[in-house]
Amino acid sequence: MLKFLLPIALAGSLLSAAAYAGAQREEDLSASVQSSLQRSIADRMEPKLIFSNKAEGEAWLADMSARLQKRIPDEFVRRKLLTAIHYEASRAGLDPQMVLGLIHIESGFNRYAISPVGARGLMQVMPFWQRSIGTPEQNLFDPNTNLRYGCTILRHYLDIENGDLFRALGRYNGSLGKAEYPNLVYSAWKANYDWGSAIGEKVAQK
């Protein structure tokens, strides 16, 4: 069960900060895990919405686009980013609404965000991951690349923690065992900013 305990008022006051400075910690990976993560990063496909029908996907995209409009005014850029977020989250077996909440906390949807410890881009990915599972030529400020890394890494942490999202988010932020960061993501996802939706949650449960 998720241990999200932060009072909503406090979470709301913290949501205004951009680039939350996520800092995954470098770790030794087994050969099999490293190989699996490398394949995931290298397997590039054109992002697309993953819904049971086109109308449902368009409804989700219109809903999320309206919520994101204040942060990303350009509709084409906004819809392209949301399509990539939905694709990469779904591909990794993550709830796209949760990933939207995480991005809200990590970077405020600023693709060029850099934290004080060097985490980069939308999902604040640490550069050491390029050395570990990717290549130096991959640009972590490119939204598609950043989302591929971020979702792959979070999936890896979720697997390590046997599906415990609270602990997986702690690993992602470099604050394993502390409640503040998981609570912030949950607040952006469900409570304060409310990236959740009936359509999104229906898809996530499939």
C-alpha positions as CSV (number, residue, x, y, z in Angstrom):
1,M,0.0,0.0,0.0
2,L,1.3,3.5,-0.8
3,K,2.5,5.5,2.2
4,F,1.5,9.0,0.9
5,L,1.1,11.1,4.0
6,L,2.1,14.7,3.3
7,P,-0.7,17.1,4.1
8,I,-2.2,18.5,0.9
9,A,-1.6,22.2,1.9
10,L,2.1,21.6,2.4
11,A,2.3,19.6,-0.8
12,G,0.6,22.4,-2.7
13,S,3.1,25.0,-1.4
14,L,6.0,22.8,-2.6
15,L,4.5,22.1,-6.1
16,S,5.4,25.6,-7.3
17,A,9.1,24.9,-7.2
18,A,10.6,23.9,-10.6
19,A,13.3,21.3,-11.1
20,Y,12.9,19.4,-7.8
21,A,16.4,18.1,-8.2
22,G,15.8,14.4,-8.6
23,A,19.1,12.6,-8.2
24,Q,19.1,8.9,-8.9
25,R,22.1,7.2,-7.4
26,E,24.6,5.3,-9.5
27,E,24.6,1.6,-8.8
28,D,26.2,-1.6,-10.0
29,L,23.9,-3.4,-12.4
30,S,24.0,-7.1,-13.1
31,A,24.9,-8.0,-16.7
32,S,21.4,-9.2,-17.4
33,V,19.7,-6.1,-16.0
34,Q,22.2,-3.8,-17.8
35,S,21.5,-5.6,-21.0
36,S,17.8,-5.4,-20.6
37,L,17.9,-1.6,-19.8
38,Q,20.2,-1.0,-22.8
39,R,17.8,-2.7,-25.1
40,S,15.0,-0.7,-23.8
41,I,16.8,2.6,-24.3
42,A,18.0,1.6,-27.8
43,D,14.7,0.4,-29.1
44,R,13.4,3.6,-30.5
45,M,9.9,3.8,-32.0
46,E,7.8,6.7,-33.1
47,P,5.6,7.7,-30.1
48,K,1.9,7.1,-30.4
49,L,-1.1,7.0,-28.1
50,I,-1.9,3.6,-26.8
51,F,-5.7,3.3,-26.4
52,S,-8.3,0.8,-27.4
53,N,-9.7,3.2,-30.0
54,K,-8.8,6.5,-31.6
55,A,-11.7,8.5,-30.1
56,E,-10.7,7.6,-26.6
57,G,-7.1,8.6,-27.3
58,E,-8.2,11.9,-28.7
59,A,-10.4,12.6,-25.7
60,W,-7.5,11.9,-23.3
61,L,-5.2,14.1,-25.4
62,A,-7.6,17.0,-25.5
63,D,-8.2,16.7,-21.7
64,M,-4.5,16.7,-20.8
65,S,-3.6,19.3,-23.4
66,A,-6.1,21.8,-21.8
67,R,-4.5,21.2,-18.4
68,L,-1.0,21.7,-19.7
69,Q,-1.8,24.8,-21.8
70,K,-0.6,27.4,-19.2
71,R,2.9,25.7,-19.1
72,I,3.2,25.0,-22.8
73,P,1.2,27.5,-24.9
74,D,2.1,25.9,-28.3
75,E,-0.6,23.3,-29.0
76,F,1.4,21.3,-31.5
77,V,4.4,21.1,-29.0
78,R,2.0,20.3,-26.2
79,R,0.2,17.5,-28.0
80,K,3.4,16.0,-29.3
81,L,4.9,15.9,-25.8
82,L,1.8,14.4,-24.3
83,T,1.7,11.7,-27.0
84,A,5.4,10.8,-26.1
85,I,4.6,10.8,-22.4
86,H,1.7,8.5,-22.8
87,Y,3.6,6.2,-25.1
88,E,6.8,5.9,-23.0
89,A,4.8,5.5,-19.7
90,S,2.6,2.8,-21.2
91,R,5.5,1.1,-22.8
92,A,7.2,0.9,-19.4
93,G,4.0,-0.3,-17.7
94,L,3.6,3.0,-15.8
95,D,0.5,5.1,-15.3
96,P,0.8,8.1,-17.7
97,Q,-1.0,10.2,-15.2
98,M,1.6,9.4,-12.5
99,V,4.4,10.2,-15.0
100,L,2.7,13.6,-15.7
101,G,2.7,14.2,-11.9
102,L,6.4,13.2,-11.6
103,I,7.3,15.6,-14.5
104,H,5.3,18.3,-12.8
105,I,7.4,18.0,-9.7
106,E,10.8,17.2,-11.3
107,S,11.0,20.0,-13.9
108,G,7.7,21.8,-14.2
109,F,7.6,20.6,-17.8
110,N,10.8,22.5,-18.6
111,R,12.8,20.3,-21.0
112,Y,16.0,22.3,-20.3
113,A,15.8,22.1,-16.5
114,I,19.0,21.2,-14.7
115,S,19.1,20.4,-11.0
116,P,21.9,21.5,-8.6
117,V,23.3,17.9,-8.8
118,G,23.2,17.7,-12.6
119,A,19.9,15.9,-13.3
120,R,18.6,17.0,-16.7
121,G,15.4,17.5,-18.6
122,L,11.8,16.7,-18.1
123,M,12.3,13.7,-15.8
124,Q,15.5,15.0,-14.3
125,V,17.7,12.1,-15.4
126,M,21.3,11.9,-14.1
127,P,24.0,11.8,-16.9
128,F,25.7,8.7,-15.5
129,W,22.8,6.6,-17.0
130,Q,24.1,7.4,-20.4
131,R,27.4,5.7,-19.5
132,S,25.6,2.8,-17.9
133,I,22.8,2.0,-20.3
134,G,23.0,4.4,-23.2
135,T,25.5,6.4,-25.2
136,P,27.2,9.8,-24.6
137,E,25.6,11.1,-27.9
138,Q,22.1,10.8,-26.6
139,N,20.7,14.2,-25.6
140,L,18.9,14.2,-22.3
141,F,17.4,17.5,-23.1
142,D,15.6,15.9,-26.1
143,P,12.1,15.2,-24.7
144,N,11.7,11.7,-26.3
145,T,15.1,10.6,-25.1
146,N,14.6,12.0,-21.6
147,L,11.2,10.3,-21.3
148,R,12.6,7.0,-22.6
149,Y,15.4,7.1,-20.0
150,G,13.1,8.4,-17.2
151,C,10.4,5.8,-17.7
152,T,12.9,3.0,-18.1
153,I,14.7,3.9,-14.9
154,L,11.5,4.2,-12.9
155,R,10.3,0.9,-14.2
156,H,13.7,-0.6,-13.1
157,Y,13.3,0.8,-9.6
158,L,9.7,-0.4,-9.4
159,D,10.9,-3.9,-10.3
160,I,13.6,-3.7,-7.6
161,E,11.0,-2.7,-5.1
162,N,8.5,-5.4,-6.1
163,G,5.9,-2.9,-7.3
164,D,6.1,-0.6,-4.3
165,L,5.7,2.8,-5.9
166,F,6.5,4.7,-2.7
167,R,10.0,3.1,-2.5
168,A,10.5,3.2,-6.3
169,L,9.9,7.0,-6.3
170,G,12.3,7.4,-3.4
171,R,15.0,5.6,-5.4
172,Y,14.2,7.8,-8.4
173,N,14.7,10.9,-6.3
174,G,17.7,9.6,-4.4
175,S,15.7,9.8,-1.1
176,L,14.7,6.2,-0.5
177,G,12.7,5.8,2.7
178,K,11.7,9.4,3.0
179,A,8.1,10.4,2.4
180,E,8.4,14.0,1.1
181,Y,9.1,13.2,-2.6
182,P,6.6,10.4,-3.1
183,N,4.0,12.6,-1.4
184,L,4.8,15.5,-3.8
185,V,4.4,13.2,-6.8
186,Y,1.2,11.8,-5.4
187,S,-0.2,15.3,-4.7
188,A,0.5,16.4,-8.3
189,W,-0.9,13.2,-9.7
190,K,-4.0,12.8,-7.6
191,A,-4.7,15.5,-5.1
192,N,-3.4,19.0,-5.8
193,Y,-2.9,19.6,-9.5
194,D,-4.9,16.4,-10.4
195,W,-3.3,14.9,-13.4
196,G,-5.5,11.9,-12.9
197,S,-8.7,11.5,-15.0
198,A,-11.4,9.0,-15.5
199,I,-10.1,8.2,-19.0
200,G,-6.5,8.0,-17.9
201,E,-7.2,5.8,-14.9
202,K,-9.4,3.5,-17.0
203,V,-6.5,2.9,-19.4
204,A,-3.9,2.5,-16.6
205,Q,-5.9,-0.4,-15.1
206,K,-6.0,-2.4,-18.3
